[in-house]
Amino acid sequence: MRGDRKEPILYRIHPLWLLTGYISVALAPLALAYAQGIEPRGFRDELSSALAMVAFAMLLMEFVLSGRFRAVSGRVGIDLTMRFHQLIARSLVVFILIHPFLYATPLKHTLPWDPSGQYALGLDAASVATGVVAWILLAILILLAIGRDKLPYRYETWRLSHGLGAAAIAIAGAHHAIEAGRYSGHPTLETFWLVMVAIALLTLLVVYLVTPFRQLRHRYRVVSVEQAALKTWTVVIEPLRGQAIDFQAGQFVWLTLGRQPFAITEHPFSISSCPADRPRLGFTIKEVGDFTDTIGALPLGTSAYVDGPHGNLTLSGRTAAGLILIAGGVGIAPIMSILRQLHAERDPRPMKLVYGNRLAEQILYRAELDDLAKRLRLDVHLVLSEPPNLWDGPRGQLDGPVLAQLLDIENAADWLYVVCGPAAMIDSVEETLEKLGVPMRQIVSEKFSYD
Ligand SMILES: Cc1cc2nc3c(=O)[nH]c(=O)nc-3n(C[C@H](O)[C@H](O)[C@H](O)COP(=O)(O)OP(=O)(O)OC[C@H]3O[C@@H](n4cnc5c(N)ncnc54)[C@H](O)[C@@H]3O)c2cc1C
C-alpha cells in the first residue's frame, strides 16, 4: 500500500538470519565446552551435560522471543514467534527434566584413586539445591502455561507469575550450571551464561519498565465509544499532543485503558481504523471477559496508552493480482483497516471479502462494507452459521464447501489471502485453502490468541 510507512531495517531481518542466529547461540555452549579440551566422560554423562547446556541457552532465549521485540517478530509475525516460543519450551523442558537421570557417574566423590573428581559429579549442597529448584519450577511453569485457560486466575496474574518464575529459573539455573557444571565453571562459559542471564533479565526490565515509561510520554484519550454490533464496540482514541503512532493497515497494538502502563493490564487489539485516519486510532472490541466486558461503559476522556505497532498482517511488501480477505467474527477488525486504507488509496485490484459470523446481529460495519463494495472492486460475502429464516446468503462455517463455492476464481495462486479470527478458524481456513491449491506463501494470517 502506498500509505504504508517503511519499516526500519532492524524490523525487517530475514527469518533465515534470525534462525541462524538462534541456532548459533543455542549451540555456542557446546563449542565453548569443546574448546576447553577436557577429556570427555562416558557417553551418557556427556549427552546429559550437552542437552542441559543447549536447553539452558534455549531457555534464556525464550525471554527475547516472548519480549515483543519487533526485531524478532517484525518479519515472521507475533503468531509464529509465540508458536516457536511454545514449541521450544516443550522441547527444552524434556531436555532439562531428563538431564539429572542421564548421568552414569555417581553424585558423590567416593573413589580414593580419583582425586580430581573425574569419575564423580561431586556436587555441593548449594548447587544441587539451585538445580532442584530450577528443575521443579520449570516443570510447574510449563504445566501452568499449558493449562492456563483452565486456571482460576486472571490472565494478568498468570503472565506476571510466568515472567517472575522464568526469571527465578534463569538465576537458579545459572548458579547450578556454573557451580555444578563440569564445563560451565570455566571462565569463558561462565561469562557466556552471565551475559545470557543479564540479557534475559534485561528483556523483563524493558517489557515491564522501559516500554511503559516510554508510553507515559505519549498519552492518548478516549474520544468515542459506540456499539458496533451485538456485544462489540468501536473505541476511538487520539493523542493528547502530536501524531498517533505510525502503523501499517492490519497491525495491532497492546492497549492500556484507564490505567497506568506499568499496571500490566494491556491487551492486544488490532487497529481497525486506517493510517489515513491518524491521529485517531479506532479499535473494534468484542466482550469476552473481565476487561472487554467493561468496554461499553468506558467514560469519554479515559486515558489510553499504546505499545506498538506489532504484527505483520499487512499487505506491505506483498504483491498480488487480487485480494481475498477472510474474517471470522471480530477478526474483521484488521481487515477493516486494510479495506479502509485500500479505499483511501483507490486501489484498483479485484477483492473478495468472506466474512463469517454465527448470528446476523454480530455482523460488524455492514453498511460501510456495502459502501466499500460500491467504491472498490470488492465482492462481499457474509456467511452465517445460525442464519435467520429469511437469510439468502451463504450458510455454515467457513469450511471447505463454503470457501470452495465463494472463492471460485481464476489464477487463485496469484492472489493474496489475508485471514484473521479465532485460532481454530484460522487453522481450518488455512487447511482448506491449501487443499484448494493456494500456496502457503500467498496466505497471511493472524490468530486472536496470544500465549
Ligand atoms: C494479535 C491480537 C489481536 C487482537 N485483536 C483483537 C481485536 O481487534 N478485537 C477484539 O475484540 N479482540 C482482539 N484480540 C483478542 C483480545 O486481546 C482478547 O479478547 C482480550 O485480551 C480478552 O481480554 P479479557 O480480559 O476481556 O478476557 P479474558 O477472559 O481475561 O481473556 C480471554 C482470553 O484472551 C486472552 N487474553 C486476555 N488478556 C490478555 C492480555 N492481556 N494479553 C494477551 N492476551 C490476553 C487470553 O488468551 C485469555 O484466555 C486480539 C488478540 C490478539 C492476540
The ligand as an SDF file (V2000), in Angstrom:
LIG
                    3D

 53 58  0  0  0  0  0  0  0  0999 V2000
   -2.8310  -10.0660   17.8520 C   0  0  0  0  0  0  0  0  0  0  0  0
   -4.1890   -9.9790   18.5050 C   0  0  0  0  0  0  0  0  0  0  0  0
   -5.1060   -9.0510   18.0500 C   0  0  0  0  0  0  0  0  0  0  0  0
   -6.3610   -8.9830   18.6480 C   0  0  0  0  0  0  0  0  0  0  0  0
   -7.2630   -8.0780   18.1690 N   0  0  0  0  0  0  0  0  0  0  0  0
   -8.4920   -8.0160   18.7070 C   0  0  0  0  0  0  0  0  0  0  0  0
   -9.4510   -7.0800   18.2220 C   0  0  0  0  0  0  0  0  0  0  0  0
   -9.2030   -6.3010   17.3210 O   0  0  0  0  0  0  0  0  0  0  0  0
  -10.6730   -7.0790   18.8090 N   0  0  0  0  0  0  0  0  0  0  0  0
  -11.0010   -7.9340   19.8450 C   0  0  0  0  0  0  0  0  0  0  0  0
  -12.1280   -7.8820   20.3390 O   0  0  0  0  0  0  0  0  0  0  0  0
  -10.1010   -8.8270   20.3070 N   0  0  0  0  0  0  0  0  0  0  0  0
   -8.8650   -8.8830   19.7880 C   0  0  0  0  0  0  0  0  0  0  0  0
   -7.9490   -9.7720   20.2850 N   0  0  0  0  0  0  0  0  0  0  0  0
   -8.3290  -10.6320   21.4210 C   0  0  0  0  0  0  0  0  0  0  0  0
   -8.2710   -9.8220   22.7170 C   0  0  0  0  0  0  0  0  0  0  0  0
   -6.9420   -9.4790   23.0190 O   0  0  0  0  0  0  0  0  0  0  0  0
   -8.8310  -10.6190   23.8860 C   0  0  0  0  0  0  0  0  0  0  0  0
  -10.1650  -10.9540   23.5820 O   0  0  0  0  0  0  0  0  0  0  0  0
   -8.8150   -9.8090   25.1560 C   0  0  0  0  0  0  0  0  0  0  0  0
   -7.4990   -9.5500   25.5600 O   0  0  0  0  0  0  0  0  0  0  0  0
   -9.5780  -10.5560   26.2440 C   0  0  0  0  0  0  0  0  0  0  0  0
   -9.4070   -9.8890   27.4620 O   0  0  0  0  0  0  0  0  0  0  0  0
  -10.4290  -10.0880   28.6830 P   0  0  0  0  0  0  0  0  0  0  0  0
   -9.6820   -9.7340   29.9230 O   0  0  0  0  0  0  0  0  0  0  0  0
  -11.6860   -9.3710   28.4490 O   0  0  0  0  0  0  0  0  0  0  0  0
  -10.8270  -11.6010   28.6440 O   0  0  0  0  0  0  0  0  0  0  0  0
  -10.2700  -12.8110   29.4870 P   0  0  0  0  0  0  0  0  0  0  0  0
  -11.4270  -13.7120   29.8000 O   0  0  0  0  0  0  0  0  0  0  0  0
   -9.4170  -12.3470   30.6080 O   0  0  0  0  0  0  0  0  0  0  0  0
   -9.3380  -13.4990   28.4390 O   0  0  0  0  0  0  0  0  0  0  0  0
   -9.8030  -14.2620   27.3730 C   0  0  0  0  0  0  0  0  0  0  0  0
   -8.5650  -14.7320   26.6050 C   0  0  0  0  0  0  0  0  0  0  0  0
   -7.9680  -13.5870   25.9870 O   0  0  0  0  0  0  0  0  0  0  0  0
   -6.5350  -13.6440   26.0960 C   0  0  0  0  0  0  0  0  0  0  0  0
   -6.0660  -12.5120   26.8970 N   0  0  0  0  0  0  0  0  0  0  0  0
   -6.6520  -11.9770   27.9810 C   0  0  0  0  0  0  0  0  0  0  0  0
   -5.9260  -10.9370   28.4440 N   0  0  0  0  0  0  0  0  0  0  0  0
   -4.8660  -10.8450   27.6280 C   0  0  0  0  0  0  0  0  0  0  0  0
   -3.7410   -9.9760   27.5870 C   0  0  0  0  0  0  0  0  0  0  0  0
   -3.5780   -9.0120   28.4920 N   0  0  0  0  0  0  0  0  0  0  0  0
   -2.8170  -10.1610   26.6210 N   0  0  0  0  0  0  0  0  0  0  0  0
   -2.9510  -11.1590   25.7200 C   0  0  0  0  0  0  0  0  0  0  0  0
   -3.9960  -11.9930   25.6960 N   0  0  0  0  0  0  0  0  0  0  0  0
   -4.9490  -11.8500   26.6370 C   0  0  0  0  0  0  0  0  0  0  0  0
   -6.2080  -14.9540   26.7590 C   0  0  0  0  0  0  0  0  0  0  0  0
   -5.9770  -15.9320   25.7630 O   0  0  0  0  0  0  0  0  0  0  0  0
   -7.4510  -15.3020   27.5140 C   0  0  0  0  0  0  0  0  0  0  0  0
   -7.5830  -16.6750   27.6790 O   0  0  0  0  0  0  0  0  0  0  0  0
   -6.6930   -9.8520   19.7210 C   0  0  0  0  0  0  0  0  0  0  0  0
   -5.7580  -10.7580   20.1870 C   0  0  0  0  0  0  0  0  0  0  0  0
   -4.5180  -10.8210   19.5790 C   0  0  0  0  0  0  0  0  0  0  0  0
   -3.5190  -11.8190   20.0920 C   0  0  0  0  0  0  0  0  0  0  0  0
  1  2  1  0
  2  3  1  0
  2 52  2  0
  3  4  2  0
  4  5  1  0
  4 50  1  0
  5  6  2  0
  6  7  1  0
  6 13  1  0
  7  8  2  0
  7  9  1  0
  9 10  1  0
 10 11  2  0
 10 12  1  0
 12 13  2  0
 13 14  1  0
 14 15  1  0
 14 50  1  0
 15 16  1  0
 16 17  1  0
 16 18  1  0
 18 19  1  0
 18 20  1  0
 20 21  1  0
 20 22  1  0
 22 23  1  0
 23 24  1  0
 24 25  2  0
 24 26  1  0
 24 27  1  0
 27 28  1  0
 28 29  2  0
 28 30  1  0
 28 31  1  0
 31 32  1  0
 32 33  1  0
 33 34  1  0
 33 48  1  0
 34 35  1  0
 35 36  1  0
 35 46  1  0
 36 37  1  0
 36 45  1  0
 37 38  2  0
 38 39  1  0
 39 40  1  0
 39 45  2  0
 40 41  1  0
 40 42  2  0
 42 43  1  0
 43 44  2  0
 44 45  1  0
 46 47  1  0
 46 48  1  0
 48 49  1  0
 50 51  2  0
 51 52  1  0
 52 53  1  0
M  END
$$$$
